[in-house]
Amino acid sequence: MNEGTPFATPPAASAAASGTPTAVPTDLPKVWQKRFALIERAGGLKLTKLKDLSFFERTACTFNLLAGLFGPFYYIAKGMWKKGLAYWGLGIAGILVLETLVTVAGFGHLLSRMHYTGAWVALFAMMANRDYYKKVMLGDNGWL
């Protein structure tokens, strides 16, 4: 497509789709520059070369503790409010479905001591770095 049309693929998106590394913006904090460089080394969004990284590099690529602790508020602070609210809604819906199924199966008494914090933290912590990478590097900020 021609570059003047509103439907043209952004240059960063076309570079990432072709597999060539894109330049990490220098106006980002050092932490994010390192994370984005690691994601690039790991093969971009699909993380096809993730096994080539060390354990700590893989963890830095795929896990964000602050996003896990603050959940949708972290996403809102990073300007990804649509995804943050969508993940929050999916998390609540998943919990309700799980509780309903377990109660209908006759194991409702087991839910009195069950906490869903681990799943909640994992959902946000494992998605945040890749979602922010998509927003900054590829210009993709959500579904709506």
Secondary structure, DSSP 8 states (H G I E B T S, - for coil): --TTSTTS--HHHHHHHHT------TTS-HHHHHHHHHHHHTTGGG-TTGGGS-HHHHHHHH--HHHHHHTHHHHHHTT-HHHHHHHHHHHHHHHHHHHHHHHHTT-GGGGGG---HHHHHHHHHHHHHHHHHHHHHH------
